[in-house]
């Protein structure tokens, strides 16, 4: 069952496209971001990212005002570029558009083309993407940016033996762990985007305006000659998919699999790496899988009582639903903030096969999610901290997964992927269900027995 609630959005379950682009650009080595639009747009995104990752976030703005809105913001953008080059000395500058720039029809590609060979603009590589907030959510912005960057940088079709690893909006800890897995398989790879260090760096006495880390633009240039691409995520539309661009433009074979959360999804990832590298599965992952299975056995008697509301970006909700299904937790409400035909098309058969009939919500807001959570009698929420209002109002516990998490520390260090992350996440969900059940049981006992006895005296 699916319903689109479009009459009125109250606290939408989404953020805008430039948020997604800014995240991707943090995954490029020595890269700086400029948003062409009003200053508030970059401030909003800096705030959300800084409180989630607990890292300083620098995003420049062309600071369009009323004058630029009427007469065009070309001079503002050129000035912003000069200031960024002077202050940050980046190798790459990513320029994204906001609602205002798109509404007035600003042609940033023309502006960049005019100045790219002029000193000092020619000292940096400039890449662009169209990311108006009204065109989609941060999910679309993330994948539009990935595809646009690869379209502009991947210009070397010479064949090589590398694997392209295309990752969705994971945590820095997730990306670090995926790199560890790739290294254990002795894989030669280019992972993009890699914000495992730039958005989760260690303490340093010396402040660096652009943190170290990220995928080198030179490696992105060679992605068109790769042996194959592994795209983590199955709900990305073809027209937004970087993996499909590399397939269509350079004939790089594409393997598109779910984010490896849950045993089944992780099995697919591990087996695919073994197939593509020609190397056997390391013993450490066989042991990790066995521990994850043991955790499933330990927790199944508790998870059978679970009825979950899941919300967030399509890829995350897809994989979290898979995790719930294989552990006997009933998915009751599956909500995403944008439009995504593949989300329900691919996920519905999996849940129906197991005998579940969840409510699919697209373009959802948190008022609707709250209402449907109550109607479906969910007893656990899994998603970003934006769902805390439901937790507070209804007393339903929230497992904070995804972006953003503003009211807890350590979201950037949270590991959710592969067997190790699956085990940690499953333990947290199970313990939450146990605690909630015991609290509810004690409350029921108190109301049923103790209060009656007191009132009868």
N, C-alpha and C positions, 0 to 999 in steps of 0.2 A: 504494500500500500504506500502510495506517495502523495504528498499534498504540498503545494506551494502556497505559502501565506504571504501575499504581496500587498495587502491592503495598507498595512502600517508596520514599519520596522521599529521595534523598541529594543534598543541595544543589540544591533546586528551581530551575528556570529561570524565576523569577518573584519579585515582591514583592507586598505587600498593597495593598488598595484605597485606604487613606488616603494612600499615597504618590502615587497618581495624582491624588487630589483636591487635595493640597497643591500639586502642580505647576500645576494649573489655576488655583488661587486666586492664585498668583504672577503670573498673567496678567491680573489685574484691578487697575485703578488704585487706589492708596491702600487696599489690602485687607490685612487681617490674618487669620491662620488660628488656629482653636482646635480641638484634637482632644479630644473628650469621652471620656476613658478614663484609663488608667494613664499615669504620666509617662514610662515607658519607650517608649511608642509614638511620642510626639513626638520623643524623643531619637534613636531609631532612624532616623526619617525625616530629621531635621535632619542627622545624620551622613552619610547616604547622599547627600543633595543638596549639602551643603557640600563634600564631597570630590570630587564630580563637577563642579559648577559653579565651585568655588573662589571662592565668595561666602558672606558671612555669611547664615545662614538662621534666621529667627525663626519658631518655631511654638509657640503657647501650648498649655497642657494644663490640663484640669480636675483632674488629679491624683487620680483616684479611688483610694481605699484600701479596706481591708476593710470599714470602716464604710459607705462609700458603696455598696459592692457589695451589702451586706445591706439598707440602708435607703433606697437611691436616691441619685443624685449630683446632684440638682437644685440644692442649695445650692452645691456645688462649681462647677457650670457658671455660675451667676449671679455668683459671686465672680470666676471667671475672666474673664467678660465685663466686669465693672467694672474689673478690673486692666488689661485690654487697652485699654479706652476711656481710662483715665487715663494710661497710659504711652505709647500709640502714637497716639492721636487719629485713628483710621482713619475713612474714609467707609463702608467695608464690612467686615463680619466674616463669614467663612465658618466654619460649625461642622460638623465631620464626626464621625461616630461610629466607635468602634473596636469590636473584638470584645467587650470587657467591657461597654460601654454597651449594645450590641445584645443581648447574652446576658441581661442583667437587664431588658431590655424598656424602656429609657429612652425616653421620648417627648419628644425635643428640640423638635419642632414645637410641642407644647403649652407647654413652658417658655418658648420664644421669644414665643409669642403672648401669654402672660401679662404679660411685662415690656416688650414693644416700645413701649408708649405711656407708659412711666414714665421719669422723669428718673433718670440720664443715658442709659439704654438707648436712648431715642428720638433720640439724636444720631447714631446710625449705622443703616445698613441691614444687617439680619442675614439671611443665607441659610444653608440647611441641606442636608445630603445624607446618605443612609444608606450608609455605607462600611465595613461590618464586614469585617475581613480575611479571614474564612472564606467570604465570599460570592463572592470572585473575586480577580483579580490587579490590579496597578497599571493595566493596560489598561482593565479594567472600571471601576475607580475613577475614572480620568481621564474616561471618557465619561459615567458616571453624574453626575459633578460638572458637566460641561458642560451636560448636559440639564437637571439640577436648577436650575442657576443661571439658564439661559434661561427655564425655566418660571416662576421666581419674579421675574425682572427684566424680561422682555420683555412689557410690558403696554400698549404703544402700537401699535395696529394701523394707524395712519394711514399711507397709502402714501407711500413715498419712492423715490428713484432709486439707493439704495445696493445694493452687493452684500455679502452675508454671506460671509465667508471663514472656514470652520471648520477649524482645523488640529489634527492629532493631536500626539503627543509628539515634536516635532522638536527640533533644537538652536536656541538663540537666533540663531546665524548663519543657519540655514535660514529662520527667520521674518523676519529683517532682509532677506534676499535676496528672499523672496516679496513683501514690501512694496515693495521696489525695482521688481520686475517689475510689480506693480499700478500703481505710480506712473507707470511708463513707458507704460502703456496708458491713462493719465489716468482710471483707475477711481476712482469714489467708493465707498468700502468701509468696512465694520467687520470687522476681523480679531479673532477670539477663539479661544483666549486668546492674549494677546500678552505673553510673558515675555522678549522679545528684549532688553530693557534691565534688567528687574528681576533676571534671573538671569545677566546679563553686563554689569554696569555698569562705567564707567570709574573711574579713580582719583580720589578726592576727599579733601582734607584733613579735611573735615567729614563725620562719620559720620551717616548717615540711617537711622533705625530701619526705616522703610519706604522702599525705593529708589523713585526716580521711574520712571515708565513704566506700561504696562498698558492694557488696554481700559477706557475710561470706562463706568461703570455706566449713564450716560445714553445712551450709544450702544447698549449692550445692550438697553435699554428699547425702542429703535426697530427692533430686528431683525425684529419681526413684520410690519413694513410694507415690508420690503426688496423690491427688484426680483427678486432670486433669491438662492439660497444655493449656494455651492460647498463641498462637504464633501470634504476631501482624505482619502481612505481609503475602502476598499470593504468591509472585513471587520467594520465596526461593526454589530452586530445592530440591527434597526429599533427595538426597545424601548429601546435605549440611545442612539440617534442623536439629537443635537440638530437636525440637518437634517431628519429625519423629523418631529420634533415641530413645527418651524416650518411644515412642509408640511401636516401634519394639522390644526394649530390655526389657522394664519393663511393657509393656502393659498399659502405662499411657494414658488415653483418650486425644485426641488432637483436639482442636478447633482452626482452622486457619482462621483469619479474617483480613481484610485490616487495615492499620494504621488508627486510628479514626480521620481523617481529612475530614470535610464535615458532613452534618447532617445525611445522610444515613449511612455512615460508623460508625459514633459515635453511632447512634441508635443500630447498631448491637453489638457494644462493651458493651453498657449500658444494653441492654436486656440480653446479654449472662451472664454478671455479676449477674444480678438479678436471672437468671435461675440457675446458679451454686451455688450461696450463699443461695438461698431460701429467700432472703430479697427483699422487694419492692424497687422500684426506689425512692431515696430520692427526696423530693420536690424541693430542690435546682437545681437538674438537669432537672426537668420538666420546671422550670422557665428559666434556661439557654437555653434550647431547644427553648422555646417560643421566647426568645430574638434573638436567631440565625435566626429563621424563620422570625421575624420582620425585621431583617437586610437584609435578602434575598428580602423581599418585597420592602424595601426602595431602594435597589440598582439595581433591575432587569432592570429598564429602561436604566440604564447606561451600565450594563454588556452585554446587547444585542449587543453592538457595539464592544465587545472585541474579538480579535483574538489572541490566545496565542501560544507562543513557550515555551514548558516545557522541562527542561533537568536536569539530575542528576542521582541519584541512582534509581533503578527500583521501590522500594517500595514507595519512595517519589513521583516520577512522576505519579505512578498509582493513589495515593490518591489525588494529586493535580489535576489530570485530572478529577477525580470524582467530586471534588469541583467545577471545572470550568463547567462541564456538568450540574450539578444541579442548577447552577446559570446563565445559558444561555451564557456563554463565550465559544466561538468556539475553541476547541483544533486544531491547525493547524499543529504543529510539535511536536512530542513526541520522545525525544532523550535520549538514555542511552549510557554509554561509553563502556559497555561490551556486551557479548552474554547472552541472557536470553530468552529462548523459551516461558516461562510462561508469560512474560510481555505482549507480543502482544496477545497471545492465550486467556488470561483472560480479557484484557482491550479492545481489538477490538470489541467484541460483545456489550459492554456497549456504546461505542461511536457510533457505527453503528446504534444501536437501537434508538438513539436520532437524527439520520439523519446526522451525521458528517462523514467526510472522511479524517481524519488526515494522515499525513505522519509519519510512524514509522521508526525511525533511530536506529539501533544498531551498536555498535563499532564506535560511532560517534566521530568526532572531531569538534572543534568550527568553522573551516573554512566552513565545510559542513553545520553545523547548521546555520551559518550566511547566506550562499547562499540560503538555503531552507526557511529561515525566510523571506527573501526578495521576493522570488518567490511566497510564500504563503500569502504575504502581512500581516504578523502578526504585531500587534500594541502594544504588551506587551510581555516581557520576564519574565519567572519565573524560578529561579534556583540559583545556587551558584554565587559568585562574579567573577568566571572565565568567566562569560558571559559579563563582563563589557566592553570588547573590542567591542562587537557587539553594546552595548548601545552607546559607544562613537563614533563609526564609522557611525552608521546608525540612531542615534537619537531615537532609540526605548527604552522606559524606562524599567528598570530591577527591579523586586521585588526579593530581595535577600533572598532565602530560601535554606536550606541544608548546605552542607559542600564542600569546605571551603568558609568562608566569611572573607576576609582579609582587605577590605577597608571600613568597618563599625564597630562600637563598639556595643556589646550587643548580638551577635549571640547566645551565650550560654544561654542568658536569654529570648530568643524569644520563645513564647508559640504558637504552631500551632495546638495542638491536642484538641479533644473533642469540645463541643459546644463553650466554651469560646475562645479557640484558633482559631476555625473556624471563629467566629465572627470577631476577630481582623484581621485575614488574609484577610477575605472578604472585610472588610472596607478598608484595605490598597490597595488591588487590585482595588477596585472600585474608590477610590480617585485618584489613579494613572491614570486610564482611563479617569476620568473627567478632570484632569489637562492636560493630553496629548491632549485630544480632544479640550479643550479651546485654548491651545497654537497653535495647528494646525489650528483651525478656525480663530484665529486672524492673523496668517501668511497668510492664504488663502485670507482673506479679504483685507489685506494690499497689496498683490500682484495683486489682481483682480481689486481693486478700486483705492486705494491711488496712487500706482505707475503709473497707467494708466493716472490718472488725472495730475500728476506731469509731465509725459513725454509729454502730449498733450499741455502743456502750453509753 
